[in-house]
Amino acid sequence: MKKRRRNAHSRKGKLDRGSARPGQSKDQSGARHEDRYGDRHEDRRRPGFSREVAILYEDDAVVVLNKPAGLLAVPIKGSDTPSALSLLVANLKLQRQRALIVHRIDRFASGILLFAKTDRDRDALVRQFLAHTPVRQYLAVVRGRPGSRAGTLVHYFRRQGMFQQLRTARDPQAARAELRYSVERVFQNASLVRVDLVTGLQNQIRAQFLAMGHPIIGDRKYRRAESSEQLIDRVALHASHLQFVHPRSGESVSIDCEPPQDFHHLVRELSRHGRSGR
């Protein structure tokens, strides 16, 4: 079956409190290029979290959003706190369409979030995620320097409340977690890594890098000492790339999303404080 790479910005708008505002912008897939991280001049060290959500791609079957850090992916039961889902539901309701969550990313992570518009489309997409066939890439800034420029991490976790607790493969209640990583840039005491998520446990990337001895900068949930971090006020984790098979056409859909300003600021400041070559 013929597959075609779709431009992530072929249709783009914004959601803010349920209203849509069409707009256009240049393709931002330059997140893959190292020199894009250090040339931003705006100081966005302590941004206020936004409720404005950009639409990266939309058609009759799916919607892909760029979720800002701090915004929930889905509502909390019994709470009226806004979420990406609730904003999208309100927007699509005006068009007599639905919004159904396909996967989730952490509240304080930023980046790509996929929704379907019908039950049939959602079921088809969820089957892909259960089979681990979509390509899901993240950018993260971690403490220290991994011993290898690239590698595969495999751990076993058991969820306890809101946390993933490290276990062994012998634990029958433990779930297997796997990811692949490559080091993009090395700083004095930190590294920018690109992560390919193989499995999809809640908080998996955060828990695995912590288990590796390289916690993600700003991850206050899994490392209390990160609450004193001054360069970024949330976990330095961004969902930068997603590739999946369209549930109706069977074509490959590829979406790229550049990190937000606070992520750029962190990388720029780490560069200023000292950088070593790979």
Number of C-alpha atoms within 10 A of each C-alpha: 6 7 12 12 11 14 15 22 20 14 16 19 19 20 20 17 17 20 16 20 12 12 11 10 10 7 14 14 17 14 16 17 9 11 9 13 20 16 11 13 10 10 12 17 17 13 12 10 13 12 20 18 23 22 25 25 22 20 11 11 20 22 20 21 24 26 30 24 27 18 23 22 24 19 15 11 7 6 7 9 12 16 21 27 20 19 22 26 19 20 21 17 12 12 9 9 15 19 24 20 17 19 15 16 22 21 18 21 24 28 27 27 22 24 24 25 20 15 13 13 19 22 15 16 24 17 12 16 19 11 11 14 15 19 14 21 21 23 27 27 28 26 20 18 19 20 8 10 14 15 13 13 16 14 19 19 22 18 16 8 7 9 15 21 14 17 17 14 14 8 11 9 13 18 19 17 20 19 20 15 21 17 21 18 20 23 22 16 14 23 25 23 22 23 24 19 20 21 20 19 18 16 17 21 24 24 26 23 18 18 14 12 14 19 25 28 27 26 25 17 16 17 15 10 12 19 16 11 14 12 20 23 24 26 29 27 29 29 25 24 22 21 17 19 18 17 20 12 12 13 16 17 20 19 22 24 25 24 24 15 17 21 25 24 23 22 24 18 14 21 18 11 10 12 15 11 7 9
